[in-house]
Amino acid sequence: MSDQQTITIEVDGRKLEAAPGQMLIEVTDAAGITLPRFCYHKKLSVAANCRMCLVEVENAPKPLPACATPVADGMKAWTCSPLARQAQKGTMEFLLINHPLDCPICDQGGECELQDVAMGFGGGLSRFVEGKRVVKSDDIGPLIATDMTRCIHCTRCVRFGDEIAGVREMGATGRGEHMKIGVYVEHAVASELSGNIIDLCPVGALTSKPFRYQARAWELTTRDSIAAHDGVGSNIHVHVRNHQVMRVVPKDNEAVNETWLSDRDRFSYQALYSGDRLEKPLLRKNGELVAAEWQEALLEAASILKDADKERLGALVSPSATLEEMHLLRRLLAGLGSHNVDFRLGQGDFRSADPAVPWLGQKLAEVENNQAVLLIGSWLRKDQPLLNHRVRKSALAGGRVMAINPVDYDFNFSLSGKLVCAPSGMAAELAGVAGALGADTCGLSVDVSDQHRGIAETLKSADRGLVLLGSVAQSHPDFCLLRQLAANIADAATVNLGFAGEGANSTGAAMLANAADTGLSVGDMLEQGLDACLLMNVEPEYDSTDPRAMNKLLSKAKVVALSTHLSPWLEEHADVVLPIAAFLETAGSFINLQGDIQSFNGTARPVGEARPAWKVLRVLGNLADVDGFDYESAADVRDELMKIIADTRLDNSLPQADAPAPRLADSDLQRIGGTPLYHTDMLVRRAQALQHTPDAWKACLWVNPALAQALGLEDGDSVTIRQGEGELTLLLGMDERVPGNCVWMPTGVPGSELLGEGFGAVSLEKA
């Protein structure tokens, strides 16, 4: 800050510089002067209701709360004067009047802000002899345990819901001693960021339900890692006891996840110890998978890979695999003469070339400064919760967010404009916006409406903007056409083009693919077939946009699977299954959507005989007689691959080519796919707490009430959906957000493997 931007104040005799308008507590925190507090949080609005940060200020008639006192030039304040200390200790005494003091049985014990502050400011003996209040604790869902008698009414959880999560689910009722914090109507807290109130709560009123009574804070060892379920790359602390992961909490990184963490990243660790976790290698003998020794299983796997026709040998890898695992997998197949490796399992169209290295198009911190954002095929709130938080901040700051989607998805901010249409109409709606901008419509005839012009004008008038393609667009059968239209719109409006990606490492995977020789894509493999396929943490029945086609491909091939869990498909079809460590059990690196390379070490011991995947691939390389597989550590692999991608740059520009024609035709009834929030990968599907939240799939399909009435169906009916040769019977639900000629039946959920692509013509009838 320049001299014109600063003022000078004095705190405890120290001269400090501050910005006009800063609160006193911000200045003292920056200077390392500790003030007690309960309600104040740097990311939330000022409430000043706990009064714990009272300080003495010159010429003030009484102590003032530092969190709500703006600094002024020449101000003098004392944080530990007799007057300030008396006020702080008096406040502490009042806060403890109704507190149950049940620290020995409280999960917050040992890491409780109330405990810490009471040690410094509390009395050794209570003068309060009247009866203490008791507050009934409500069940607010599977993630958060409540004990509201401990609540001190700091309102952090209330302000978080309103200001950060965008869903004010918690609030205060009653007054004075009768005030209670809770949900207004008894229901589960449904925000995808709800677990953050566990971290915010300064006492033991809100704690982690899956972690409840599992361990004490002083028994835990903290290790750092990176979250592995979306492209943000949230930084996390992993708490470990006896080599087992006990819980996951956020680690501050302002440039990435700020101080927050999505529930998906917080609670997915439960899957590490699920019942179908692989603990031993498995070999298929006489038609059944049986346990085998590592040496036998590795020799069989190497034999399958070596004996396969190199033109018909391929590999499918999870977009959440580490860079090291992807690099060694590519090296292994290249050594065997094949370059058929792909990670784009969630992509529905490969008819034109991808950008060199698709990425977000902006830094995460820049997203919140956009004046206009157009979301295409994206329920960003449920796809990338923390990226959505950045977009929401832009909307709250006056930016305009618009969407073109096949469902009228709920967002936690107001959309300035939206177009909701059947999947087959998405290209036409994008072409309408392109036409309004005077851009190429990719050969589509357009009828430009006022809505198209409104979106176009908003983008065109923005100094900073973003056109963002989401996971629904990526899985669309006309993705290549949608992508080209989106690029044309972004170019004409002079805003950035971005991709939300899939998994934790799709940007890193694209970098490695860009530096490697080109082989068959997932789409090519589905068309041409394979004789042998290596799967890396892939569940074919759930991770593919077209599970029936994927099943047809792999059922005819020899399959070697490196996997953390044994899925039903692997149990029925795989020839060799090798147990590997999950991301919290191995060292590796991810590259997030803004291009940050983030490396991490294993935090816990792999289960059973599972081994880090990079070690398994190293041994397979040696057994397959591939040169150069003599790595001693994951760091050796990382050093090698970093040299390979050193000159690779993030690049969303599309190669010059004619846009493909629309493939998805209009039909009487269309399916809408997309993968639900808690079914995106192998670990999340097995996190039991997440599967009991309101965002978990409820084993039903959704239609508009008008369509149900036309078909003679009622809410709760058992119905059969047919797509091609597949059919599935489920319960029917009503949802006015679904277009009138569509059925919302997601992919990645149990039963979806019986159907075809996530988008296409279907029929529906009462079962």
C-alpha positions in Angstrom: 0.0 0.0 0.0 1.2 3.5 -0.7 1.3 6.2 1.9 -1.9 7.7 0.6 -3.7 4.4 1.1 -2.6 3.8 4.7 -3.2 5.3 8.1 -1.3 4.8 11.3 -2.8 3.4 14.5 -1.3 2.3 17.8 -2.2 -1.0 19.4 -0.6 -1.9 22.8 2.0 0.7 22.2 2.9 -0.6 18.7 2.6 1.6 15.6 0.7 -0.3 12.9 -0.3 0.6 9.3 -3.8 -0.1 8.2 -6.1 0.7 5.3 -9.0 3.1 5.9 -12.2 1.2 6.7 -10.4 -2.0 7.9 -11.7 -3.4 11.1 -9.4 -3.4 14.1 -9.3 -7.2 14.4 -8.0 -7.5 10.8 -5.1 -5.2 11.7 -4.3 -7.0 14.9 -4.4 -10.4 13.2 -2.1 -9.2 10.4 0.3 -7.9 13.1 0.3 -11.1 15.1 -1.7 -9.7 18.0 -4.1 -12.3 19.2 -7.6 -11.4 20.2 -10.1 -13.9 21.4 -13.2 -14.3 19.2 -16.1 -16.7 18.5 -18.4 -15.0 16.0 -15.8 -13.3 13.8 -14.5 -15.2 10.7 -12.5 -13.6 7.9 -14.8 -15.0 5.2 -18.1 -14.0 6.9 -19.9 -10.8 7.5 -19.4 -9.1 10.9 -22.0 -10.0 13.5 -20.3 -8.8 16.7 -22.6 -10.8 18.8 -20.2 -12.9 21.0 -18.5 -9.7 22.4 -15.4 -11.7 23.1 -13.0 -9.4 21.2 -13.7 -6.3 23.4 -10.8 -3.9 23.6 -10.2 -0.5 25.1 -10.1 2.3 22.7 -8.9 5.8 23.6 -11.8 8.3 24.2 -14.4 5.5 23.9 -16.8 5.4 26.9 -16.7 1.6 27.1 -14.8 -1.3 25.5 -15.6 -1.9 21.8 -15.7 -5.1 19.8 -12.6 -5.1 17.6 -14.4 -7.0 14.8 -16.9 -4.2 14.3 -14.7 -1.2 15.1 -13.2 0.5 11.9 -9.8 2.0 12.4 -9.2 5.7 12.2 -5.9 7.6 11.8 -4.2 8.1 15.1 -6.5 5.6 16.9 -5.0 4.1 20.1 -6.3 0.7 21.4 -5.3 -1.7 24.1 -6.1 -5.4 23.8 -4.9 -6.5 27.2 -5.3 -3.5 29.5 -7.1 -4.0 32.8 -10.4 -2.7 31.3 -10.1 -4.9 28.2 -9.2 -8.0 30.3 -12.1 -7.3 32.6 -14.5 -7.1 29.7 -13.2 -10.2 28.0 -13.3 -12.3 31.2 -16.8 -11.0 32.0 -18.0 -12.1 28.5 -16.4 -15.5 29.0 -18.2 -16.0 32.2 -21.5 -15.2 30.6 -20.8 -17.6 27.7 -20.1 -20.4 30.1 -23.2 -19.9 32.2 -25.3 -22.3 30.1 -22.6 -24.4 28.6 -22.8 -28.0 29.7 -19.0 -28.4 30.3 -19.1 -31.9 28.9 -15.6 -31.8 27.4 -14.8 -35.4 28.3 -17.5 -36.8 26.0 -17.5 -34.0 23.3 -15.9 -34.7 19.9 -14.6 -31.1 19.8 -12.5 -31.7 22.9 -8.9 -30.9 22.3 -9.5 -28.7 19.3 -12.3 -26.5 20.8 -12.0 -22.7 20.5 -14.2 -22.4 23.7 -11.7 -24.6 25.6 -8.8 -22.6 24.4 -10.3 -19.2 25.2 -11.6 -20.4 28.5 -8.1 -21.4 29.6 -7.0 -17.8 29.1 -10.1 -15.8 30.1 -12.3 -18.1 32.1 -12.6 -18.3 35.9 -11.6 -21.3 37.9 -15.0 -21.4 39.7 -18.5 -20.6 38.4 -20.7 -18.2 40.4 -23.8 -19.4 38.5 -25.9 -21.7 40.7 -29.3 -21.6 38.8 -30.4 -24.3 36.5 -28.8 -24.5 33.0 -30.9 -24.5 29.9 -31.1 -27.7 27.8 -31.8 -27.5 24.0 -33.2 -30.4 22.0 -30.9 -31.4 19.2 -32.4 -32.0 15.8 -31.3 -34.6 13.2 -30.2 -32.5 10.3 -28.8 -35.3 8.1 -26.2 -37.9 7.8 -23.2 -35.6 7.7 -23.6 -33.3 10.7 -24.2 -34.3 14.3 -25.9 -31.8 16.6 -25.7 -31.1 20.3 -27.3 -27.7 20.5 -27.0 -27.3 24.3 -23.4 -26.5 23.6 -24.2 -23.7 21.1 -23.0 -20.2 22.1 -25.0 -18.4 19.4 -22.0 -17.2 17.4 -24.2 -17.5 14.2 -21.3 -18.6 12.0 -23.3 -21.5 10.7 -26.3 -19.2 9.9 -24.1 -16.6 8.1 -22.3 -19.4 6.2 -25.5 -20.7 4.8 -26.7 -17.3 3.7 -23.4 -15.8 2.4 -21.3 -18.8 1.2 -23.6 -21.8 0.6 -26.4 -19.6 -0.8 -29.0 -21.7 1.0 -30.2 -20.3 4.3 -31.1 -23.6 5.9 -30.2 -22.7 9.5 -31.4 -19.7 11.6 -32.3 -18.5 15.0 -35.7 -18.7 16.7 -36.6 -17.3 20.1 -35.0 -14.5 22.1 -32.5 -14.2 24.9 -31.9 -17.4 26.9 -34.6 -19.0 24.8 -32.8 -18.4 21.5 -32.1 -21.6 19.5 -30.1 -22.3 16.4 -31.5 -24.9 14.1 -33.4 -25.6 10.9 -36.7 -23.8 10.5 -38.5 -26.9 9.3 -37.1 -30.2 10.4 -35.2 -31.6 7.4 -31.7 -32.6 6.4 -29.3 -29.8 5.5 -28.9 -30.2 1.8 -26.1 -27.9 0.7 -23.2 -29.4 -1.1 -20.9 -27.3 1.1 -22.7 -28.1 4.4 -19.7 -29.8 6.1 -18.0 -26.4 6.4 -20.2 -25.5 9.3 -18.4 -28.3 11.2 -15.1 -26.4 10.9 -16.8 -23.0 11.6 -18.5 -24.1 14.8 -16.2 -22.9 17.7 -17.7 -25.4 20.1 -19.1 -29.0 19.9 -22.6 -28.1 18.8 -22.0 -29.1 15.2 -19.6 -32.0 14.6 -18.9 -34.6 11.9 -21.4 -37.4 12.2 -19.3 -40.1 10.3 -16.3 -39.2 12.6 -18.4 -39.1 15.8 -16.7 -41.0 18.7 -14.1 -42.4 16.4 -10.9 -40.7 17.8 -9.6 -37.8 19.9 -7.9 -34.8 18.3 -4.7 -35.5 20.1 -4.6 -39.1 18.7 -4.5 -37.8 15.2 -1.6 -37.0 12.9 -2.2 -34.3 10.3 -0.9 -34.9 6.7 -1.5 -32.7 3.7 -3.0 -33.9 0.4 -5.1 -32.8 -2.6 -8.8 -33.6 -3.1 -9.4 -36.0 -6.0 -13.1 -35.6 -7.1 -13.2 -32.4 -9.1 -11.0 -30.1 -11.1 -10.6 -27.4 -8.5 -7.9 -29.4 -6.6 -8.9 -28.4 -3.1 -6.1 -28.5 -0.6 -6.9 -30.8 2.4 -5.6 -31.9 5.8 -5.9 -35.6 6.3 -6.2 -36.8 9.9 -4.8 -40.2 10.4 -4.7 -42.6 13.3 -2.9 -46.0 13.3 -2.3 -45.6 9.5 -6.0 -45.2 8.8 -7.8 -42.1 7.5 -10.2 -40.8 10.2 -11.4 -37.6 8.6 -10.6 -34.9 6.0 -10.8 -31.1 6.6 -9.8 -28.1 4.4 -6.4 -26.5 4.2 -6.4 -22.8 3.4 -5.3 -21.9 -0.1 -6.7 -18.6 -1.2 -5.9 -19.2 -4.9 -7.7 -22.6 -5.0 -10.3 -23.5 -2.4 -9.9 -20.4 -0.1 -10.8 -22.0 3.2 -13.7 -24.2 2.1 -14.2 -27.8 1.1 -17.1 -29.6 -0.7 -18.9 -32.4 1.1 -17.8 -34.8 -1.7 -14.2 -34.1 -0.9 -14.7 -34.1 2.8 -16.5 -37.4 3.3 -15.4 -39.6 0.4 -12.7 -41.1 2.6 -15.3 -43.5 4.0 -15.0 -45.5 0.7 -11.4 -46.4 1.6 -12.8 -49.0 4.0 -15.9 -50.2 2.3 -16.8 -53.8 2.1 -15.8 -54.3 -1.6 -12.3 -52.8 -1.2 -9.8 -55.0 -3.0 -7.2 -56.5 -0.7 -5.6 -59.2 -2.8 -4.9 -59.8 -6.5 -7.6 -61.8 -8.3 -7.3 -64.2 -11.3 -10.1 -65.7 -13.3 -9.8 -69.5 -13.2 -12.5 -71.8 -14.5 -14.8 -68.8 -15.0 -14.5 -67.4 -11.5 -12.2 -64.8 -9.9 -10.1 -66.3 -7.2 -7.5 -64.9 -4.9 -3.9 -65.2 -6.2 -0.4 -64.3 -5.2 1.0 -61.0 -6.6 3.7 -62.8 -8.7 1.2 -65.1 -10.4 -1.3 -62.3 -11.1 1.4 -59.9 -12.5 2.8 -62.6 -14.8 -0.7 -63.3 -16.1 -1.4 -59.6 -16.6 1.9 -59.1 -18.4 1.3 -62.1 -20.6 -2.2 -60.8 -21.7 -0.8 -57.4 -22.6 2.3 -58.8 -24.4 0.3 -61.3 -26.4 -2.3 -58.8 -27.7 -2.2 -57.4 -31.2 -0.7 -54.0 -30.6 -3.3 -52.4 -32.9 -6.1 -53.8 -30.8 -4.5 -53.2 -27.4 -5.9 -50.2 -25.4 -6.2 -48.6 -22.0 -8.9 -46.6 -20.3 -7.9 -44.6 -17.3 -9.8 -42.6 -14.7 -9.5 -38.8 -15.2 -8.8 -38.7 -11.4 -5.7 -40.9 -11.7 -2.4 -39.2 -10.9 0.0 -37.8 -13.5 2.5 -40.5 -12.5 0.1 -43.3 -13.0 -1.1 -41.9 -16.4 2.5 -41.4 -17.6 3.6 -44.9 -16.7 0.5 -46.4 -18.3 1.2 -44.5 -21.5 4.8 -45.6 -21.4 3.8 -49.2 -20.8 1.5 -49.4 -23.8 3.9 -47.4 -26.0 6.6 -50.0 -25.1 4.2 -52.7 -26.3 3.5 -50.8 -29.6 0.2 -49.2 -28.7 -0.8 -45.5 -28.2 -4.5 -46.3 -27.5 -4.9 -44.7 -24.1 -7.8 -42.4 -23.2 -9.2 -40.8 -20.1 -12.3 -39.1 -21.7 -14.8 -41.6 -20.4 -17.4 -38.8 -19.8 -17.2 -37.4 -23.4 -20.0 -38.3 -25.7 -18.7 -37.1 -29.1 -15.3 -37.5 -30.7 -16.1 -36.4 -34.3 -13.7 -33.5 -34.2 -10.4 -32.8 -32.5 -10.2 -31.5 -29.0 -8.3 -28.4 -28.0 -4.7 -29.0 -27.3 -5.1 -28.7 -23.5 -8.7 -27.8 -22.4 -8.8 -25.8 -19.1 -11.0 -23.4 -17.2 -9.9 -20.5 -19.4 -9.3 -18.2 -16.4 -7.7 -18.4 -13.0 -10.2 -19.4 -10.3 -9.8 -16.1 -8.5 -10.6 -14.3 -11.8 -13.9 -16.1 -12.2 -15.4 -14.1 -9.3 -14.6 -10.9 -11.2 -16.5 -11.8 -14.4 -19.3 -9.4 -15.5 -21.0 -12.1 -17.6 -20.9 -15.9 -17.5 -22.8 -18.3 -19.9 -23.1 -21.9 -18.6 -23.7 -24.5 -21.3 -24.9 -27.9 -20.3 -23.8 -27.4 -16.7 -25.3 -27.9 -13.3 -22.2 -26.2 -11.9 -23.5 -26.2 -8.3 -23.6 -30.0 -8.3 -20.7 -30.6 -10.7 -18.0 -28.4 -9.3 -19.3 -26.9 -6.0 -16.3 -24.6 -5.3 -16.0 -23.4 -8.9 -19.8 -22.6 -8.6 -19.0 -20.7 -5.4 -16.6 -18.4 -7.4 -19.3 -17.9 -10.0 -21.8 -17.1 -7.3 -19.5 -14.4 -5.9 -19.4 -12.8 -9.4 -23.2 -12.8 -9.4 -23.4 -11.2 -5.9 -20.9 -8.6 -7.1 -23.3 -7.6 -9.9 -22.1 -10.0 -12.7 -24.8 -11.6 -14.8 -24.9 -15.4 -15.1 -26.9 -17.1 -17.8 -27.5 -20.8 -18.7 -28.5 -23.0 -21.6 -29.5 -26.4 -20.1 -31.7 -29.4 -20.7 -33.1 -29.1 -17.2 -34.0 -26.0 -15.2 -31.4 -26.8 -12.6 -31.5 -25.1 -9.2 -28.7 -22.6 -8.6 -27.8 -20.8 -5.4 -27.9 -17.5 -7.2 -30.3 -15.8 -9.6 -29.8 -16.3 -13.3 -30.0 -13.3 -15.5 -31.2 -15.4 -18.4 -31.9 -19.0 -19.1 -32.9 -21.3 -22.0 -34.2 -24.7 -21.0 -34.8 -27.1 -23.9 -34.8 -30.8 -24.8 -31.2 -32.1 -25.4 -31.8 -32.2 -29.2 -32.5 -28.4 -29.1 -29.4 -27.3 -27.3 -27.4 -26.8 -30.5 -30.2 -24.7 -32.0 -30.3 -22.5 -28.9 -26.6 -22.0 -29.0 -26.8 -21.2 -32.7 -29.4 -18.6 -31.9 -27.0 -16.8 -29.5 -24.2 -17.1 -32.1 -26.5 -15.7 -34.8 -27.4 -12.7 -32.5 -23.7 -12.0 -32.2 -23.2 -12.3 -36.0 -21.0 -15.4 -35.5 -20.9 -18.6 -37.5 -23.8 -20.8 -36.7 -22.1 -24.0 -38.0 -24.6 -24.4 -40.8 -27.7 -24.4 -38.5 -30.6 -22.3 -39.6 -31.6 -20.1 -36.7 -34.5 -18.0 -35.6 -33.0 -15.4 -33.3 -35.3 -14.6 -30.4 -35.2 -11.8 -27.8 -33.7 -14.3 -25.3 -30.9 -15.0 -27.7 -30.3 -11.3 -28.2 -30.3 -10.7 -24.4 -27.7 -13.3 -23.8 -25.6 -12.1 -26.7 -25.8 -8.5 -25.6 -24.8 -9.3 -22.0 -21.7 -11.2 -23.2 -20.8 -8.6 -25.7 -21.0 -5.7 -23.2 -18.9 -7.4 -20.6 -15.3 -6.3 -20.1 -14.6 -9.7 -18.5 -16.6 -12.8 -19.3 -16.7 -16.6 -19.6 -18.5 -19.2 -21.7 -18.2 -22.4 -19.7 -19.1 -25.9 -21.0 -20.1 -28.3 -18.3 -20.2 -32.0 -17.8 -23.7 -32.4 -19.3 -22.5 -30.7 -22.5 -19.4 -32.9 -22.5 -21.5 -36.1 -22.3 -23.9 -34.9 -25.0 -23.9 -36.8 -28.4 -23.4 -33.5 -30.1 -20.6 -32.2 -27.8 -18.3 -31.3 -30.7 -21.0 -29.2 -32.3 -21.9 -27.5 -29.0 -18.2 -26.9 -28.3 -17.7 -25.2 -31.7 -20.7 -23.0 -31.3 -19.6 -22.1 -27.8 -16.1 -21.1 -29.2 -17.8 -19.0 -31.9 -19.9 -17.2 -29.3 -16.8 -16.6 -27.1 -14.8 -15.2 -30.0 -17.6 -13.0 -31.2 -18.3 -11.6 -27.7 -14.5 -11.4 -27.0 -14.8 -13.4 -23.7 -13.0 -16.5 -22.5 -14.0 -20.0 -23.4 -13.7 -22.6 -20.6 -14.2 -26.3 -19.8 -15.3 -27.6 -16.5 -13.6 -30.9 -17.2 -14.1 -34.3 -15.5 -12.4 -35.8 -12.5 -9.4 -34.3 -10.6 -6.8 -34.5 -13.4 -8.4 -34.1 -16.8 -6.1 -31.0 -17.5 -3.0 -33.0 -16.6 -4.2 -36.0 -18.6 -4.7 -33.7 -21.6 -1.2 -32.3 -21.2 0.3 -35.8 -21.2 -1.9 -36.8 -24.2 -0.8 -33.7 -26.1 2.9 -34.7 -25.6 2.3 -38.3 -26.7 1.6 -40.0 -30.1 -2.0 -40.1 -31.0 -3.9 -43.3 -30.7 -7.6 -44.5 -30.6 -10.0 -42.4 -28.6 -12.7 -43.9 -26.4 -15.1 -43.5 -29.3 -12.8 -45.2 -31.7 -12.3 -48.1 -29.3 -16.1 -48.5 -29.0 -16.4 -48.6 -32.8 -13.4 -50.8 -33.7 -13.1 -53.1 -30.7 -10.1 -54.3 -28.7 -8.5 -57.7 -28.0 -7.1 -56.6 -24.7 -7.7 -53.6 -22.4 -6.1 -52.3 -19.3 -8.5 -50.4 -16.9 -7.2 -48.0 -14.3 -9.7 -47.3 -11.6 -12.6 -47.5 -14.1 -16.0 -49.1 -13.5 -17.2 -49.6 -17.1 -20.9 -49.9 -16.1 -20.9 -46.4 -14.4 -18.0 -44.4 -15.8 -19.0 -44.5 -19.5 -21.5 -42.2 -21.3 -22.7 -45.4 -23.1 -22.5 -48.3 -20.7 -24.1 -50.8 -23.1 -21.5 -50.1 -25.8 -18.7 -50.2 -23.2 -19.9 -53.5 -22.0 -20.0 -54.9 -25.6 -16.4 -53.7 -26.1 -14.9 -55.1 -23.0 -16.9 -58.3 -22.8 -15.1 -59.4 -26.0 -11.6 -58.4 -24.8 -9.2 -59.7 -22.2 -9.3 -57.2 -19.3 -6.6 -56.4 -16.8 -7.9 -54.0 -14.1 -6.0 -52.0 -11.7 -8.6 -51.0 -9.2 -9.2 -49.9 -5.6 -12.6 -51.7 -5.5 -14.2 -54.7 -7.0 -17.2 -53.5 -9.0 -19.9 -56.0 -10.1 -18.8 -55.7 -13.8 -15.1 -56.5 -12.9 -16.2 -59.4 -10.8 -18.1 -60.9 -13.7 -15.8 -60.1 -16.6 -12.2 -59.1 -15.7 -9.4 -61.6 -16.2 -6.9 -60.1 -13.8 -7.7 -57.6 -11.0 -4.8 -56.0 -9.2 -5.5 -54.1 -6.0 -4.1 -50.6 -6.0 -3.8 -47.7 -3.4 -6.4 -44.9 -3.4 -5.3 -41.3 -3.8 -4.9 -40.8 0.0 -2.6 -43.9 0.2 -0.1 -43.0 -2.6 2.1 -40.3 -3.8 1.2 -38.4 -6.9 0.4 -35.1 -8.7 -2.7 -33.5 -10.1 -3.0 -30.5 -12.4 -6.2 -28.6 -11.7 -8.4 -26.6 -14.0 -6.3 -23.4 -13.8 -3.1 -25.3 -14.5 -1.6 -25.6 -11.0 0.6 -28.7 -10.5 0.0 -29.9 -7.0 1.9 -32.9 -5.7 1.2 -34.9 -2.5 2.4 -37.9 -0.6 0.5 -40.9 0.7 -1.2 -40.2 4.0 -2.3 -43.7 5.1 -1.3 -47.3 4.6 -2.9 -49.1 1.7 -5.5 -51.7 2.7 -4.5 -55.3 2.7 -2.0 -56.2 -0.1 -2.9 -53.2 -2.2 0.1 -51.4 -3.7 0.6 -47.9 -5.3 -0.4 -48.1 -8.9 2.8 -46.6 -10.1 4.7 -49.5 -8.5 2.3 -52.0 -10.1 2.9 -50.4 -13.5 6.6 -50.4 -13.0 6.6 -54.1 -12.4 4.3 -54.8 -15.3 6.7 -52.8 -17.5 9.6 -54.9 -16.4 7.7 -58.2 -16.9 6.6 -57.0 -20.3 10.3 -56.3 -21.2 9.8 -52.5 -21.7 13.0 -50.6 -21.3 13.4 -47.8 -18.7 11.1 -49.0 -16.0 13.6 -48.7 -13.2 12.0 -45.9 -11.1 12.7 -46.0 -7.4 10.1 -43.5 -6.3 7.1 -41.6 -7.5 9.3 -38.5 -7.5 11.5 -40.2 -10.2 8.4 -40.6 -12.4 7.3 -37.1 -11.7 10.7 -35.6 -12.7 10.6 -37.5 -16.0 7.1 -36.5 -16.9 7.6 -32.9 -16.0 10.4 -32.7 -18.6 8.0 -34.1 -21.1 5.2 -31.5 -20.5 7.5 -28.6 -19.6 6.7 -26.8 -22.8 3.0 -27.7 -23.0 0.7 -24.8 -22.5 -3.0 -24.5 -21.6 -4.9 -24.0 -24.8 -8.6 -23.9 -25.5 -8.4 -23.0 -29.1 -10.1 -25.4 -31.5 -8.3 -26.8 -34.6 -9.7 -25.5 -37.9 -12.3 -27.9 -39.1 -15.9 -28.1 -40.2 -18.3 -28.5 -37.4 -20.1 -31.9 -37.5 -23.8 -32.1 -38.2 -26.3 -32.6 -35.3 -26.5 -36.3 -34.4 -29.2 -36.2 -31.8 -32.5 -36.0 -33.6 -35.9 -34.8 -32.2 -38.1 -37.6 -30.9 -41.4 -38.0 -29.1 -39.6 -38.7 -25.8 -35.9 -37.9 -25.0 -33.7 -39.0 -22.2 -31.6 -36.5 -20.2 -28.5 -38.0 -18.7 -25.7 -36.5 -16.6 -24.1 -38.0 -13.5 -25.4 -37.1 -10.0 -23.0 -35.3 -7.6 -22.4 -38.4 -5.4 -22.0 -40.9 -8.3 -19.1 -39.4 -10.1 -16.3 -41.9 -9.3 -15.5 -45.2 -7.7 -14.8 -43.7 -4.2 -17.8 -41.3 -4.0 -20.3 -44.0 -4.9 -19.1 -46.0 -1.8 -19.1 -43.1 0.7 -22.1 -44.2 2.7 -22.8 -40.9 4.5 -23.0 -39.1 1.1 -25.4 -41.8 -0.2 -27.9 -40.8 2.5 -28.0 -37.1 1.7 -30.7 -35.3 -0.2 -28.3 -35.0 -3.2 -28.0 -38.8 -3.4 -29.9 -40.5 -6.3 -33.3 -41.8 -5.1 -33.7 -44.7 -7.5 -36.3 -43.0 -9.6 -36.7 -41.2 -12.9 -38.2 -37.8 -13.3 -40.7 -36.3 -15.7 -42.7 -33.1 -16.0 -46.2 -33.5 -14.4 -47.8 -32.5 -17.7 -46.1 -35.4 -19.5 -47.1 -37.8 -16.7 -50.7 -36.8 -17.0 -50.6 -37.2 -20.8 -49.2 -40.8 -20.3 -51.7 -41.6 -17.6 -49.0 -41.9 -14.9 -49.0 -40.7 -11.3 -46.3 -39.8 -8.9 -44.8 -43.0 -7.3 -45.9 -45.3 -10.1 -43.6 -48.1 -11.2 -42.6 -47.4 -14.8 -40.4 -49.0 -17.4 -38.1 -46.9 -19.5 -36.8 -48.5 -22.8 -33.8 -47.3 -24.8 -32.7 -49.3 -27.8 -32.4 -52.9 -26.6 -32.2 -52.0 -22.9 -34.9 -51.4 -20.4 -35.2 -50.5 -16.7 -38.0 -50.4 -14.2 -38.0 -47.7 -11.6 -40.4 -45.5 -9.6 -41.6 -42.3 -11.2 -41.1 -38.8 -9.8 -42.6 -35.5 -10.8 -40.3 -32.5 -11.5 -41.5 -29.3 -13.2 -37.9 -28.5 -14.1 -37.8 -31.2 -16.8 -39.0 -30.2 -20.3 -42.3 -31.6 -21.3 -41.0 -34.3 -23.8 -38.1 -35.6 -21.7 -37.3 -38.2 -19.0 -34.5 -37.3 -16.6 -32.6 -40.6 -16.0 -29.0 -40.1 -15.0 -25.9 -42.1 -15.9 -23.5 -43.5 -13.3 -26.2 -44.9 -11.1 -27.3 -48.5 -10.4 -29.5 -49.7 -13.3 -28.3 -47.1 -15.8 -25.9 -49.7 -17.2 -28.9 -51.5 -18.7 -29.6 -48.5 -20.9 -27.7 -46.8 -23.7 -26.2 -43.3 -24.0 -27.2 -40.7 -21.5 -29.1 -38.8 -24.2 -31.3 -40.4 -26.8 -34.8 -41.5 -27.8 -36.7 -43.5 -25.1 -40.1 -44.8 -24.4 -42.0 -44.9 -21.1 -44.9 -47.0 -19.9 -46.4 -48.1 -16.7 -44.8 -51.4 -15.4 
